[in-house]
């Protein structure tokens, strides 16, 4: 019995539809899950895949100049394969714990203990959740150790030195880890693995487990930066496509591994677990397939190399495997999952369960072989190198990684493109999910605003153009074009995206879960009501962040980092897009927020923002020194204005482009204010019609009672008070007149 099984063997699973032996007798092998003795075949298939691919391409042949030895040549690919599978397992296990599986065995209302009943008893965990957490902890340990092995073996491979324990070797290894990019990247992976593993051992709440999940996903970044295609001519496209490929593959492979491990303890939640993972697998399949095509196209430029080189043939084999996995996934959704909802002991259900786990086990073997082939590809040289030749680099290529674009003309704002596949993938996935939610609402009979839908898709198209079109191409060499890109990210794309109200659509379309697990809808509500959301969406903080980020970004080292490094540039896009989205949402958005400012305060904040943008633009127009001068001043442009004049132009763009959308938002706030007043007036009118002016009658009766009470006061006392106040006493009667409260009253 494996350690993972031993952790849950002593705890019976009440959710299992009957004794496991009954299901086995009726349905045969795999009817009650995949036994642990079959799990290790997945690792064996991955080892077979990497060994076969290395032999096919000859990547393990001894080097002619400095050979690190057979241990490094064979150990590094095998250690990398174990690392990738362990990382995928950690990600898959945490994903299942956070968004797929219920944590508790039974869902019930929370009980607050008292003197009679005593304190709350701890809720028993679902066996699947317990096994997943045990798997995550074990895989985290393997991930950490394998990352250390990959780090050491990578240095041995790069330096051409066999692994030794000498002081010189150790000192050079430390230099590799701290000074060289490849060593720094793997050191970051090791640290991330150790932190994630520690958190997995210490955390048990669903909210807390989201933290190590995010950290594990972030470990894909350094791997994509040093990947086998990151040194190509299209560095930006290669890094982004590789990041998407690694992320999608890890989610997919990790999910299959988790399904194999928990197959025997899912019980009644088998069907819903498969449904939830299947929805995620569709997205992962699309991301893996699309990014794989892009990444392969960067390395292979013709059909001959694809079919007649060993490198290209491995890509073809990997593509066939991905298509086969997609077909199996389609079988899960269209045939197997619908048959799991029948009776637990029915023949159809038992047969469906048996076929389900047989296919899942087949997926595990195919994914293992494919993972090994992927590692073999990373250790093999492509048939045609497209790497940059340093001797022929121009100043623009040294700074940006790309040749200098032609002189900027109006038409080239739309004709020059350099695809940022990260944001293309985001737009495609976000658009598909938005469309799926719309279709679900319409099938249910509910309506969704067409204008909101149009606004959302316009915002996605704008985001793709800003990050991949002429603004991105020329924004890398011209300060003015960069400012256009920046302002569009802050105020144009977020304006349309916020008006699309994606959060409201998701909350209406998604069905609440009743088993205690947290799906997308539940996580949205958690984030909306979190302390973090209350801070960042507070009107004052949103306005300060929207305006103050400009100063903090351009007058700090962050600007130079964003221009020189790909990760810095992507983080800039994320930050300013989210900043603009939150600001617009707090002003005129319809999605739920913890707090909204009253309309007068919103207009005041918008006016302050417009004034700040004007101040920022004018200060940049009047500046006499270059911001990031070692970047824009050394571009080697033979066309266009000088770097300083171009920066002054950027100041005018910051003023103009920032003011116009902000003014439009202010007009939207004014319009919403007027509509709110009109609705309030109608509400009061309807209330008055329902109670027949009861509020007005009560108001008039109050004055009548006051007048009657004043009439009972002593006339002499009233005269003395009136005389002391310098007023004339009434001549006809000392008693005051009763005011006429029935005339001149308006609602």
Order of alpha helices (4+ residues) and beta strands (2+ residues): alpha-alpha-alpha-alpha-alpha-alpha-alpha-alpha-alpha-alpha-alpha-alpha-alpha-alpha-alpha-alpha-alpha-alpha-alpha-alpha-alpha-alpha-alpha-alpha-alpha-alpha-alpha-alpha-alpha-alpha-alpha
